[in-house]
């Protein structure tokens, strides 16, 4: 999405969480992973099938990782599964009543490491 990567270009967690909670009406867990080499660059509100979702944007060198999150209270926990589409790796899983999708052109091993850090 050129030109629309972030609506909240901030690594300030309180500011970002307030914007997402106000617009999406839920508060995703946001982790600061800069120390592990995955700095948070911002976030945005997106819509998927008419529902608001949070899209948190992380970076790894010149690669962008979009972490999409939305509530699914009846969804059982699932371990991450991997797919590849149009040159992008996609990892998706469910944990604690939330659905997660991590999407990036980053190599699969590093994206799996990112997901491991998000889950801990």
N, C-alpha and C positions, 0 to 999 in steps of 0.2 A: 504494500500500500504506500507507494511513493508519496511523500508530502503529508502523510497522516500516520506516522509511526507512533507518536505520543500526543495525547491531549494534556497530560500532566507531566511535562518534561522536568522531573524533579526526582532526586534521590531522597528527599525529605519524606520519611515514612508517614509522619502524622498528617502532613498536607495531602499526600497522595491518598491515604486511607480515607480521609474526610471527603474528598471529591468522589471517590469510587462508591463509598457507602451512601452518600447523598443521591447519586445518580442511579446506581444499580440496586440499591436497597439490600445489599449484603456486603459483608466485609471479608475479603479473602485474606488468608495468612500471607504476609509478605516477608520474605527473608532477605537479609542483607548478605549477599554472597560475594561481595567485592574482595574480601580477604582470600577467597578461594579462586579468584580469577574470573568471576562472573558478575561484574558490577551492574546494578540496576540503573537503567537510564531514564525510566519513566513508565507511564502507563496510559491506557485509554479505555474508554467504554465502547464496546462493540455490541452488535446484536447478532444472534444466531437463532434461526427459526423463530424470530419475534421475541426472543427473551434477551434481557441484558446480560452481558458477560464482562468480566474484567479481563483485560489483556495487559499483562505486566511485561515490560520489555527489558531484557537483559542483554549484555554484550559479552563476547569472547573474541579478543583480538578484533578483526574486521567483520566478524559474524554477528548477526542479530538473532536472538532467541525470543520468540513470542510465547509466553506462557498464558494460555487462556484458562480461566477458572470460572465455574458457576455452580450454584447449589443443586444438589440432587439428593435430597434427604432419604429417599427410599433405595438408593443405589448401594449395593453391597461393595465393600472394598475389593479392588482388583489390582493386581500387580501390573506394572507398565508393559505394554505391548508396542512393538515397533512396526512401522510401515514406512514406505518411501513413495513419494509422489512428485513428479516433475522436478526432481533434483533436491527435494526437501525431505529431511527425516522428520517423522512424526512419532512421538511417544504419547500414549494416552493411558490413563489409569483413573481409578476412583479411590478416594480415601476420606474417611470422616464425613460422609455426606456431601462431598464436593467432587466434581468431575474436573480433570486436568488434561490439557493437551499442550505439549511442548513442540514447537515447530521451528526448524532452523535448517540452513544449509551447512551447518557445522557437522563435522564427521560424527558418525553414530556413537563411537566410544565416548567422545567428550560430551555429547548430548545425554548419554546415559549417566555420566558422572554428574552433570547438572541436575538431572532428575533425582539421583540419589541424595544430593545435597538439599534439594527442595523437600524431599520426604523426611529427612531426619529431624 
